[in-house]
Amino acid sequence: MKIMIIDDEYNICMSLKDILEDEGYQVETCMESKRALAEVKTFRPALILLDVRLDYYNGLDLLKEFKEALPNIQVIMISGHSGIQEAVTAIQSGALDFLEKPLSLHKVRIAVQNAIKLLTVNQSYNRLKEEVDKKYEIIGNSVIINQVRKLISRVAPTEAKVLIRGESGTGKELIAYGIHNQSNRKLGPFIKFNSAAIPNELIESELFGYEKGAFTGANKSKPGKVEEADGGTLFFDEIGDMNLKAQAKILRLIQEGEFERLGDNKVRKIDIRILAATHRNLEEMVQTGEFREDLYYRLNVLPIESPSLRERPEDIPVLLNHFSVQIAQEQGVNTKSFSTDAEISIAGKTFPGNVRQLRNLVERLYVMVDTLEITSSDLEMIFNKKEETDFWNETIDFKEKKRQFEIKYLTNQIRLHNNNLSQSARALGLQVSNLSRKIKELNLEIN
């Protein structure tokens, strides 16, 4: 661990250097404040011990410069002439601690140990945050996915309720996390509650928590998902599968910002943002009485559609590469690549399970294929006859099926001709202007 001491008193610098080096730290000193920022940028310490009164600069001014240049750096201020106000200012400006001269060597050691512990915690948090952000990353460069990203950026800073609609496997949870991660609540928890995965009789206890003795087996009190989400975001996945009784309590939670644990009459206030998602037709469920109309309108303030994979086939090569790298890391093996003919073959398939099904396919290929390149011949082992004919046997609106065919066919043909529109148009017997118009009509993204 690197530590820098910035003080214009030689004896202070040497004493602290000796003490900290004895503790096993790598220590550098700087006695000229004019050179301090440059030396910090070169040495890049994790911790700085900084004197308030220096030869040229005020230490508090340097503190602000350090925090701007290296936000993750920790600083302990030291001074022999400062009062309470200066100490308060230092802490408000980002200092971790404030030590007074004459320095107690014991206090110095304790302050440095606490700083190192905090740095370790912060590093662990940042590493975990990066892993979570990567897990929830929305992959793709298609026009429709970029439109979703823009919507996320627009709604995230607000506190508005968002209802995310889309088929299973399209990434509705990724959209919800994206909203949370770009909101003012991003440092708070992101709690997911999947209504479809929990039996109806357990939904209320899991969601709102319970007190000891509330029911048989409740041997101790337990907070629910609502309390876990306090200060952050609560994401109701598949809210269309929630029973009417729980719906009524969620409506109260939204309207009043309060709830009660099972077996307890105490009303608890909560500060959360609610996001919801479903693959079901809530409008029809409202008509049949399966979903509360008032709750529907409370949730459906800002709707976002999560596009199916068939609406963005141009993203399939990007997704294949992403999942390949991801699965290789998970399994600790070399990354496999996809040949052009394999990518074209996969892009021509239908995936009723959407992105989730595509990832499952890549994982299956990692198990079944021994070579580092996956080709179209390898896919013949994986795709059964039913999967090969799904596209032609699926009965849907003719215009939609025609649109799907045009998207798949043109995307594959343009890719075959290296995204050269002139060559593609010539091969297809089309005018370049007609091909360009069709690309715009279908929202195809050509690099």
WOTAFEN-V808074 format. One line per field, one symbol per residue. phi: phi as a letter, one per 30 degrees, with the letter a starting at -180 (. if undefined). psi: psi as a letter, one per 30 degrees, with the letter a starting at -180 (. if undefined). burial: 1 if it has 16 or more other ideal C-beta (glycine too) atoms within 10 Angstrom, else 0. A space follows every 50 residues. Layout:
# WOTAFEN-V808074
phi: ???
psi: ???
burial: ???
This chain:
# WOTAFEN-V808074
phi: .cbcccadceddeddddddddddjdcbbbbccddcddddddddhddbbcb ddccdbddedddeddddddbeddcbcdbacbccdddddeddddjddabcc ddddddddedddddddddddddddddddddddeddcddckbdeddddddd dedddeddcddbccclddicjddddddedddccdcddddcccbcddcbee dceddddciaceidaejddadbdcdddddeibbccddhddcdddddeddd ddeddcibabddibcddcdbbbccbbbaccddddddddidbddddedddd dbdbccdddddbdddeeddeddddddddddcibddcccdeddddddddcc bedhdddddeddddddddcdddcccddddddcddddddceedcdcbeedd ddddddddddedddddchiddddddddcicdedddddddddchdccd
psi: kkkkkjkgjeeeeeeeeeeeeffgljkllkfjfffeeeeeeeeilfkkjk kejleelkeeeeeeeeeeeiffkkkkkklgglaeeeeeeeeffgkeljkk lkkjeeeeeeeeeeeeeeeeeeeeeeeeeeeeeeegkjklgleeeeeeee eeeefeflgkkkjjkllkgfheeeeeeeeefglfgfflljkkjjeffkke ffeeeeeflllkgflkfiflkklaeeefgkfbkjjjkhffgkleeeeeee eeeeefhllklkgkfkkkkkjlkkklllfljfeeeeefgfkkeeeefeeh ejkkkjkleffhfffeeeeeeeeeeeeeeefhlkkklkleeeeeeefflk ifgbeeeeeeeeeeeeefkflfkkleeefffekleeefgeeffkjakeee eeeeeeeeeeeeeeeeghgjeeeeeeefhlkeeeeeeeeeeghkjk.
burial: 10111111000110111011000010111110100110110000111111 11110010110110011001001111111001000110110000111110 10100001001100110010000000000000000101110101100100 11001100001111111011111111111111101001011110100100 00111111111001000000010111101101111111111100011011 10100000101100000100011111111001001100011100110110 01011111111111111011111101110000000101000111111111 10111011101110110010000101011000100011000000000000 00010011011111101000100110010100001001100101100
